[in-house]
Amino acid sequence: MNEAETRAELIDPALTAAGWGVIENSRIRREVIAPGRLIGNGKRAKADIADYVLVYRGEKLAVIEAKKRDLPDTEGLAQAKKYAEKLKTRFAYSTNGVGIYQVDMHTGKEGYINKYPTPDELWEATWLLSEVETSEANTWRDLFATIPFEDKSGTWEARYYQHNAIKYVLEAIAQGQNRILLTMATGTGKTFIAFQLAWKLFQSRWNLSYKPTRRPRILFLADRNILADQAFNAFSAFADDALVRIDPETIKKRGRVPKNGSIFFTIFQTFMTGKDEEGKPTPKFNDYPPNFFDFIIIDECHRGGASDESTWRGILEYFSPAVQLGLTATPKRQNNADTYAYFGEPVYTYALKDGINDGFLTPFKVREIETTLDEYIYSPDDDVIEGAIDDEKTYTETDFNRIIEIEERERYRVQLFMEEIDQNQKTIVFCANQDHALAVRNLINQMKINNNSNYCHRVTANDGKLGEQHLKNFQDNEKNIPTILTTSQKLSTGVDARNVRNIVLMRPINSMIEFKQIIGRGTRLYDGKDYFTIYDFVKAYEHFNDPEWDGEPQEPVKVTNRKARELPPNTDQNTPKERTEKTEDTTPKIIKVKLGDGKERTIQHQISTSFWSVDGKPITAAEFIEKLFGEIPELFKNETELRTIWSRPDTRKALLEGLSEKGYDAEQLTEISRLINAEKSDLYDILAYIAYAAVPISRRERVLAHKSLIFSKYVGKQQEFLDFVLDQYIKDGVEELDRSKLPQLLELKYHTIHDAIKELGSVANISEVFIGFQQYLYSHDIAA
């Protein structure tokens, strides 16, 4: 009896007998928990799929992992525990249709049971009353459970971690907790979570009295209009009269803050602006009673709202009676400790590396770029066009485009990344300040190959509504223009542009919080997007080696100092000083330098690449090779076995799929070929080099070495066909030898399959020749 038969004949009837799928509000579902990490070429690693998830009253209560009857009943126990941990179900079961093995994930108790519990029994076992739990908490848990998620006619479904986050927040509310924190990586759908929470609270008529006598008043509070607007639009399933956008124009027009509604959206700044009858500044949030809002959602709460020193903190303290939920993408660190002190530890966390490894976020690679003009010391043969230069100072990255500008330096950098990127791919460039973003925009438009005048735009605070329109066009996946946006701070958060393929860093990023938010601009999924690339001119990649980056702290990787500059100490820079709120009206004049004749031509650069490993940390190409070396023995025992595997299309394909599942896809293997100067070699040679230090040969050299042997095994028109195939192999690589390519090769050579059969014989004969010759192409004797 196979697994499918075991499920149909033994497990399904047992669950039905226990009332699952029979009792109202109970469901049995097969759940794709996570689709699997993106591994390139539109493929994914193996998905996490639970055989059975038992759902009652909207809550996932248990996972069952099934195996065929002939296997031990605990064969699937490890998978069951893994899936239960992800779904946060209290119970996990492993079965072969005969024995049923149960695990309580909370107490660790496990053992055999005679039959599956009924939905009510499992519900009661999951929510066992503890000493601190009250009947009121049980009442609200039951009420929340009666409200299904809003699914927009089946088009909206919560991912497992979103379901977990909603579950834990509602449980905290039911328990009477009034300060709640969620830590969710950028791009994981915090707005979706906020909506579903609001929906459940609204429909269940929860409010601060904890009696379902009226609907709650809910406030969504952000620090940027684009975030408040996005949330307002995402809550469209609510009736129009329930939604209220609080903005200065509305307040000014009505002469008062709006109070008629249920779900309110605004930004901190709106609440902080207002004037009394005498024209003196006065906060507008005082127009609401302190207990007006029942529930407040603070988006990106790490950016100041919960800080002890923040002027915005007063808003949260004024509305202290409300239950307040903080949403943040940043784990607890020294520079955001106030957030955690205010809200407490998060009730649920979903990290960036979890999102990438689950396949809900896009992985990325980093191109680290160093130039010989990363630092500058004045030289007399350079011209100081404006300002007063300090001829003893070494100007570094933090000085460029703030106190000193060198146009040639910026031109060289822009030219570098414009040559590196696919200029048809959407790209965001982060610059030192608004003036720098303007200069970079101009340089991009001067160098672009696209003839559209709107190819690149700047989007900063100074660009106002026109900039907002450029951003909307950029976010529209149906539009290709604008293709590149330059910015300073504005686009570091709140930009839901799913098809961003490149992020260019041209300014230092000193805050880990901002660094992770910028990375989040590229992590969103989009069809055909296997990864995105960060072009790093400013050593931001060192953040990856910071123990604060993600997950458990690791030993920081020492980054060596740059080599001594090859240029003489006579380089120049020009950068407008960044203006902040503390900047005085009379800022020092920017130093503008023009390099001496011929110096721009002597600027040099070095580019290295790092990859995101399967354990959630970026690694260099060299580290990648070392890691791969350790994995290879699991896939083949020796060079002879590798040669045998590689000599047949089917076993070669299986090997490549195995490598991809470990995170080593075609893109990364190609990068290794570049690293060892073997770009024209077969991937076989790359693997043999890594595992056995075999010297790579080019595909052309391999063909020349083996052609006589191959032709000795075949005759006439077969030789002619194989000669054509080998030419394609030399040109495009081992992919041309895949079985799936045979029809295309035949049509390319003979125009139709029918004509190919007339020349070469039956399809079976052609296939035999195509597969058979490959063992001679990789023959050991001649290759050696």
N, C-alpha and C positions, 0 to 999 in steps of 0.2 A: 504494500500500500504506500503510494507516494505521498508527498506533503499535501497536495491538493485534495487527494482522496481522503486523507486523514482528517483534514479540516471539514470537508463536506459530510463525511459519514460519522465522525466521532465528536469533533469539537463543536461544530455549529449546533447540532441537536442538544448537546449538554448546556450550551449557553441559552438556547431557547427555553429549555426546561427550567432554567433559573429565572426566566422572565425577561431576559435581555432581548430588546427589539419587540417585546410583547407588551410589557407594562408601559403606560404612557410616559413620555419624556425620556425613555431609555433608548439608547442607540448602540449599535456595534459598527465600528468603522475601521477600515484599513487606511492608515494614515502615512502619507509621505511627510515625515517630520522635517527633513532637510533635503534639498535636491542634490547636494554634493558640490564640493568645491569646483570652481571653474578651472579647467586644466588646459585650455587652449583648443583652437580649431573647432569651437562650438561644442566641445565635449565637457563632461563633468566626471568627477570621481564618483564612486559608488554612493548612491543615495541611502539615507537612513529611513527605512520603511518598517513601520510596526505592523505585524500581522493582524492584531486586534487591539483596538482602543475602546474601552468600555466608558460610555458617556451617559451621565444621568443628570437631568435638569441643567443641561448646558455645561456641566463640569466633567473634565476627564478624570476618571477615578482609578483606572488600572490599565496596564499594558499586558498583553498575552503574546508570548513568542511561541510559535508552533513549529514542530519538527515532525517528520514522518514517523509512523508507528514503530518502525524497526530501530530507530535511534533511541538512546536513553532519554527519559522524560526531562532531564535537566540539561540537555545539550544546548538549549537556547537560553539558558539562565543568564549568561553574561550579557547577551543582547537585550534581554528583557530589562535587566538592571540599568543598562546604558540608556535605553529609551525612556524608562520610567524617570531617570534622573533628568533627562532633557525636558520631558513633559511635566515634571514635578507632580507625578501621581504618587499616591502613598503606597500603592500595591503593584507588584510585578508578579507575573505568573509564567512558568515554563511548563510545556506539556507536549506529550507525543500522542495525545488523544486518549491515553489510558491513565497514566499518573498525572496529578496536578500538583505542582510545587509552587508554594506561595512565599513571597518575601514582603515584609513590612519595611518599607524604605525609611521610615521614621525611627522605629525601635531596633531595626536590625534583626528582628525575629524572623526565622524562616523554617519551613517544613512542609510536609504533605498535608493536603486536605482532601476530603472525599468528594466534594462537589463545589461548583462555583457559587459564591454568595449572590443573593438576589440584589437588584438595584438598591432597594431600601437598606438592606444589610450592609452593603458596601458604602453607601452614603453615611450611615451612622458610624461605621468603623473608621471612615476617613475623618469625620469631624467629631471624634470622641471629645466629650466635654472635659476640659482641663480645669484646674483649680481657679484660673483667672478668667475663664470664659463665663459669659453670662447668657441667660436665656434671650436677652435683647439682641446679642450678637447672632445667636441662632436664627432669630426672627428675621433680621436683615439679610443674613446669608441666604435664607430661603426666598425672601422677596427678590433679591438680586438674581437668584437662579431662575426665577420665572420670566425674566426679561431676556429674550434672545438677542444676540448681537445683530445690529443692523447690517445687512449684507448687500444692500442695493441690488435686489433681485438676483442674488447669487454671484454677483461680480466682485464682491468684497469678502475675503475670508482672512481671518486672523492667522498669522504665522504662529508657530508654537510658542515662541518667546514673547510675542505680543499677548497671546492668551495668558501666559504665565504672569506677565506684568500686570495685566488687568485684574487677574485673580488675586494677586497679592495686595494690590492697592485696595480692592473692595473688601478684602478680609481685614485689612488694617482699619478701614472705615467702620466696618461692622464691630470691630473690637474697641471702637471709640478713640482711636489714635488721631491726633489733630495736626501732626506735622509728618509728612510722608515724602520720601525721596526715591526716585527711579534713576538709575544710571544706565543709559542706553547709548550705544555708539551712534555717531552721526550716520544718517541714511537708513536707520532701522525702523522708521515709522513712528516717531514719538507723537506726531499729530494724530495719526490713526488711533493710537492708544488713548490719547486725550479725548477724542471724539467718542469712542466706545464707552469710556468711563462716564462722560457727560450723559450719554444716551441711557445707560443703565440707571444712573442716579435720577435723571429726569423722569423716565418712564415708571420707576418704582416709587416716585414721590418722596424720596429721601430728602431730609433737610436737617438743620441743626437741632431741631427738637427731638429727632429720632422717632417721630411719629408721622406716618404717611398722610398728613392732613393737607399738604400743599406741595407744589413742585418747587425744586430748589432754584435759587439764583446763583449762577455760576459765572465766574470771571476768568477769562483767559488773558494773562498778562505777559507781554513780551517787551523787549527793549528796542525792537526795530519794526517799522511799519510793514515791511515785507513779510515778516513772520506772523504778525497779527492778521494781515490780509490773507495769507495762505491758509491760516487756521479758519478764518471766517468762511472762506470758500469751501473748505473741507467739511464744514458742519452743515452743508446744504440740505441734508436729509431732515433737519428740523424745520418746522413751519417758519415762514418768513417773519411772522410777528414775534417769534421767540428769540430771534437773533438781533443783537444790537451792536453796531460798531461805534464805539466812543471815540470821537476825534475832535480836535479844536474847532473846526468849522461848524460842526453840529452844535457844540456847546455855545459857541458865539451866536449862532443863528437863533437858538431857542432861549438863550440867556440862562440856561441851567443844564445840569448833567441829565442824561436820559435815565429814567428809572423803570419805564414800562418794557418788560421783556424778561427773558429767562437766562439767555446765554449772552454774556457781554464780552467784547473784545477791545483791548486797548494796549497802549504802551506806557511804560513808566513816565516818559517825558510828558505825555498829555496830562497825566494826573498831577504833575509837578508844576504845570503852567497855569496861571490864573491871576486875576487881580481883584482886590476888594473895591468897595465904593470909592475909596480914596486913591485908587490906582496903584496901591502897593501890592507886590507879589504875594500870592497866597495859594497854597496847594488846592487843587480842585477835588481831590479825593475826600476832603472834609465835608463835601456836600452830601455824601452818602453817610448814613448812620454806620457805626462800626460793625454792627451785626447784619448789615444789608445783604452781604454775600454769604452763602452757605459753604461754597466750595471755590477755591481759587487755584488755578493751574499757573505756575510760574515757569515759562519756557526759558531754556538756557539760564537756569537760576544761578549758575556759577559766575555769571558776568556782573555781579554786583548787588543784586537784589537782597541777598542774604548776608552780605558783608557787614561787619560791625561798623565800618566807616562809611558805608554807602548812604547817600542822601535818600536812595530809594528804599532803604531798610524801613524807614518811617511808614511807608505805605503798608508793608506787611505787618508791622506792629500795630498800626491803626486798625487794620482788619483782623486782629488777633483772634476774635471768636470763630472765624471761619476755619474749616479744615483746609490746610494748604498743602498742595502737592508740588514739589520741585522736580523739574525735568532737567537732567544734565547729561552731557556726553563724556564727562571727565571723572575718572576715579579720584578718590580722596588723595590730595597732595597738600604739601605745606602751603602753597599759595591759594588754595581754595578751602582751607580748613574751616573758615567761617560758615561756608555752605553746609558742611556736614555737622558742625556744631549746632546750627539752627534747625536743620531738618532731621538730624539723626542719621544713622546708617541706612543705606538703601534697602528697601524691602525686596528689590530684585535688581540684578545687574546682567547686562548682555554686552560683552566687549567686542571691540573691532575684530580681533582675531577670531572670535566665535563666529561672527557674521561672515568673514571670508572663508573659514573652513567649512561652515555649513552650506555655503553657496548662495547666501542672500546678499553678499557684498562682493564687489569686484576686486580681485588681487591687483597688485601693482609692482612695477620695477622702478628702480631709481637710477638715473644717469647722473653721476657725480662729475661736475665739470670744474676744473681748475685752470686758471690762465696765469700768465706771467704779469698780469696787471691787476691781480687781486689785492695787491698793496702798492703804495706809491710814495716815493720820496722825490722831492723837487730836484730838478736838474736845470742848470742855467740855460741849456739849449731848448727848454720848453718855454712857451709864452704864457704868462699870467695875464689873461684877458680882463678879468675882474677880480676884486678882492685882494686881500693881503695873505700871501702864502707863508707858512712857517717852514723854512728850508731845512729845519732839523727834525721835523715831525714825520713819522711814518703813518700815512693815512691808510686806514683799514676799511673793511667792508661797512662798518657802522658809520663811517664818515662819508662814504660815497653817496651822492645824490641827496645829502642832507647839508653838508657844509662845503663839499667840493664836488665839482662836476668835470668829467673828461668825456667829451662827446665820442672820441675815437674808441674809448673803452666800451661804452654802451653799444655803439654800432657793431663792434666786434662780437659782443655777446649776443646781440639780437641776430646777427648773421649766423652765428653758430647754431642757435636753436632752430632758426628757420630752415637751415639745411638739414637738421636732424629730424624734425617732425614731418609727418604727412600734412601738408598745408591745407588739405581738405578736411582735416579733423578739428573738432571744436577744442579750443585751448583757452585757458585762463592764465594770465601773466600777473604775478603779484610784484608790485613795484614799491620803492621806498616811500613815496608820497604822491600827491596828486600831480605835481609838476613832472615828476619822473614818469608817471603813467602816461602823461601827455607826450613826452619825448619818445618813449618806447612805442606808443601807438603810431607816431609819425614814422619812425624807423621801420616798423613792420609794414606799413602801407607803402613805403618806398621800395621794399625788398620783395613784396608778395609776387607770386606768379599769377594770382587771380586778378582779373580785370575789373572786378566789382568795387566801386568806390566806397561801399559800406563794409568791406571785408573785415576791418578791425576798428573797434570803437573803445573809447575810454568810458568806464562806468565808475564814477566816484561821487562824493557828496556834491561837488561843484556842478555836476552834469544834470542834476535835478530830474524833472519829469522826462526829458529827452533821454537821459541815461537809463531811466526805468524802462522806457519803451525799447531801447536797445537790448536791455537785459531780458525782457519778455520775448523778444524775437529770438534771442540766443537760446532761451529755455525751450522754445518751440521745436520739437524734434522733427517737424515737417519742414523746417526752414534751415537752409545752409548758411545764410547771411544774417547777422555777422558771424564769422567763423572764430575770430579771436577777440577776447575782451582783455583790456588792461585795467588794473585796479590797484588800490593801495590796501585799504581796510574793508571796504564796503562788501566785497564778495566773499569774505572769509567764512560767513555763515549765511544761512537762509536762501541759498541758491540751489533750487532743485532742478538742475540741468543734467539729465540722466546720461546724455551722450558725450560728456566731457572725456576726452581721450588723453589730454596732456595738461599738466600743471607746471608752470615755469616759475621758479622762485628766484627773484632778482633783488630781494631784500632780506636782511637777517630776520629770523623768527625766534624770539627769545622766550616766548611763552609756550609751554607744553600744551596748554589749553588751545591756543590759537593754532598751533601746529597740527593738532589732531582734527580741528575743525576744517583747516585747509585741505588736509588729506581727504576729509569727508566730501569735498566737492567732486571727487572723482570716483568714489566707491559705489555709487548707485548703479544698479544693473540696467543694461540695455541690450537689445537683440544684436548679436554679432560682436559684442564687446567682451573680449576675454580678459583684458587687463587694461590698465591705464599707466601712463609713464609720468614720473616726476623728473623734471630737469632742474637740477639743483646747483646753482652757482655760488651758494652762500654757506655751504657746510651744514645745512639744516639736517642732512642725513645723520649727523651725530646724535640727534634726538632719538633715533632708533636704538642707539647704544645706551640710552638713559634708562635706568631702572623704572622710571615713571611711565615709560612708553605704554605698555599694556601688559596685563596679566601679572604673574609673579615676577618680582625684581630678579634680574640676572646680572652677572658680572659685567660691568661696562667694558666695551672693547676699546682699547687704547687706539686713538687716532693720531698718527705721527704728524709732526709739523710739516708744512709745505717745504719743498726743497728751496734752496736759495734761488732767488729770481735771476733768470738769465739776462734780463734787461739791466742796463746800468740804472742807477737811482735817479732817473729823470723821466718819470712817468707822470701822467696828469689825469685829473678828474674834474668833473663839474657836477654839482648836485645842489638843488635848492634845499634850504633848511626846512625840515618838516615843522609845520606850525601846529601846536597843540593848544589846549585851553590855557596853559600856563605861559605860552609864548608872549613876550612883550610886543607892543605895537611896532617898535623899531628893532627889527631883527638884523643881526650882523649880515653884511653883504656876502652873498655866495661867492666862493672862490671858483673861478672858471679858468681852466687850463687847456691850452692847445699843445699837443705833443710836437716835439721837434720833427723836422723833415725826415721822412722814412721810418719813423718809429712805429707807426701803426702797422706797417708791413712785417715788423719783427715780433709782434705779439704772438705768443704760442699758447697752446692749450693741451690738456690731457683729460680724457673722458674714461671713466670706469663705470661698470654696471653692477648693481646688486639686485637680488631677487628676494621675494617674500617666501620663506620656507613654510613647510606644512605645519610646523609647530608655532607659527605666528610671529616669527622674527625675520627681519631682512638679513640676507647673507650675500657676500660678494660672490662673483663668478668663481674665484679661486676656492672659497669655502664651499661653494656649491659642488665643485668637482670632488673635493675631499669627502663631502657628505655622500655623493653619488657612489664614490669608490666603496664606501662602507655598505651600500645597499646592493651592489651588483651580485655578490655571492649568493644572495637569496634568489636571484633570478636565473643564474647559470653557474655551473660549478667551475668551469675552466674555459680556456680559449677555444678548445676543440668543440665544446658544447655550444659556445656562443656562435661559432662558425656554422655548426649544424642547424641551430635555430634560425640563423640569419639567411640560410640558403633556401628556405621555403617561405613563400609569401604568408601562409597562414600562421606558422609559428613566429615569424618575424612580427607580424601584426599583433599577436598576443603579447609578445615581449614589449613592444612599444606601448601597448595599452597598460601593461603592468608598470612601466616606468612612469606613465602619465598619472596613474593613480597614486603614486608616491610623490607626486608634485614635479616630476621631471618631464615636461612636455616638449613638443617639437621646438617651440620658441627658445627654450632654455638650452636644449642640446645644440641648436644652431648658434647660440651665443658662445657656447663652449668651443665650437669649431672656430669661431673668430678668435677666441682667446688663445688657442694653440696654433693659429695660422693654418687652419685646415678647412677653410670655407668650401673648397672644391672637393673635399673628401666625402666618402660615403659615411653615413652615421655609424656603420659597423666599425670603421676605423677610429671614430671618436670614442666609442665604447672600449675598443681594444686598447687604445692609448691610455684611457683612464684606469682600466683594470690591470693591464699587463705591460704598460709602457711601450707598446708596439708602435713603431714609427708609422705615422699615417702616410698613405699614398693618395694621390688624387684619383677621382673617378676615371679620368682619361688614362692614367697610368695603369689602373686596374684592368680596364678594357684591353689595352695594348698587351698587357702581360698574359691575359687569359683568352684572347680572341682565337688563337690557333687551336687551343684545346677545345673551345666551344665549337668551332667550325668543323673539327674532326669528328664530332658526334652527329652533325646534321649535314644535309645536302641541299644543293640547288636553291630553290625558292625559300626553303626554310632559312638558309644562311642569309638570303637577301632580307627576309623579314627581321631576323635577329640583329642584323647590322643596323636596321632602322631603329629597333628597340634600344640598342646600345647607344646610339646617338642621342636618343631622348633621355636616357639615363645620365649620360655625361652632361647634358645640358641642364636637366631639372632635378636630378637626384633619385634616390632609391624609391621615392613615392611612385615613380613611373613603372616600377616592377610589381606593384600591388595587383592582385588578381582583378580588383574592380576597374583597373585602368585598361585591361585588355580590349574591351569593345571600343574604347576611344582610340586606342593605338591602331586597331584594325581599320577603323573608319578614316583615320588620318592618313594611313598608308594606302588603303585600297578603295576608299570612298564609301563602300557599303560592305556589310558583313557577308552578303551573298557573293560579292566579287572576291572577298578574302577566302571564302570556302572553296571557290573554283580554283584559286591559286594554291592553297595550302592543305586542302582536305577538310575533313569534318571538324566540327567545333571541338569535339573531344580530342582530336589529334592536335589542333592548334593549341588548346589549353595545355596538353601534355608537353608540347615543345616549349611554351612560354614558362611553365613552372619548372620543367626539367633542366633547362639551360642554366638556371641560376645557381645550381650546385657547383657548376664548373666555374662560374664567375667568381665564386668565393672559395675555390679550391685552395688548399693549404700549400701544396708543393710549389706551385708556380709563384703564388703570392709571396712565399718566403724568399 
